[in-house]
Amino acid sequence: MHEYSIVQSLIDRVEVEVQKNGAVGVHALTVRLGESSGVDGRLLATAFETFREKTVCAGATLTIEPVPASWACPKCKA
């Protein structure tokens, strides 16, 4: 379940940005999740709920925006 390590990395990154910008917390996060990413959105949401406690994300909501897979020909862009 790599969703847990993804969430831990996400929270770590958010904490860095919060400190860098002198903020005290986060109200909401939006994650764009590619269809071909191999990440399960439900597991990602569950992992976020589990790991956000006692972090700057404790009161934050998580919105997951699905991104459909797409391909294009490198020559004609079709």
C-alpha positions in Angstrom: 0.0 0.0 0.0 2.1 2.9 -1.3 -0.8 5.3 -0.6 0.4 5.6 3.0 3.9 6.6 1.9 2.5 9.0 -0.6 0.4 10.7 2.1 3.3 10.9 4.5 5.4 12.6 1.8 2.4 14.9 1.0 2.1 16.0 4.6 5.8 16.4 5.0 5.9 18.7 1.9 2.9 20.7 3.2 4.6 21.2 6.5 7.7 22.6 4.8 5.5 25.0 2.8 3.6 26.1 5.9 6.8 26.9 7.7 8.3 28.6 4.7 5.2 30.8 4.4 4.7 31.5 8.1 1.3 29.8 8.2 0.0 27.9 11.2 -2.2 25.3 9.4 -4.0 24.1 6.4 -7.7 24.2 5.6 -7.9 22.1 2.5 -5.7 20.2 0.1 -6.5 19.2 -3.5 -4.7 16.4 -5.2 -4.9 15.7 -8.9 -4.7 11.9 -9.3 -4.0 10.5 -12.8 -5.9 7.5 -14.0 -2.7 5.7 -14.9 -0.9 6.5 -11.6 -1.6 3.2 -10.0 -2.8 5.0 -6.8 -6.2 4.1 -5.4 -8.1 7.3 -4.5 -10.1 5.6 -1.7 -7.0 4.3 -0.1 -5.3 7.7 -0.4 -8.2 9.3 1.3 -8.2 6.7 4.1 -4.4 7.2 4.6 -4.9 10.9 4.7 -7.5 10.6 7.5 -5.2 8.3 9.4 -2.0 10.3 9.2 -3.3 13.9 9.3 -3.9 13.9 13.1 -1.4 16.1 15.0 0.0 17.6 11.8 -0.6 21.0 10.2 -3.2 19.1 8.1 -5.2 18.0 11.2 -8.2 20.1 10.3 -7.8 20.0 6.5 -10.1 18.4 4.0 -8.7 16.4 1.1 -10.3 16.7 -2.4 -9.1 14.2 -5.0 -9.6 15.3 -8.6 -9.4 12.4 -11.0 -7.4 13.1 -14.2 -8.2 10.9 -17.2 -5.4 9.2 -19.0 -4.6 10.6 -22.4 -2.1 9.9 -25.1 -0.9 11.8 -28.2 1.2 11.0 -31.2 4.6 12.7 -30.8 4.7 13.5 -34.5 1.2 14.7 -35.3 -0.1 15.4 -31.8 -3.3 13.5 -32.6 
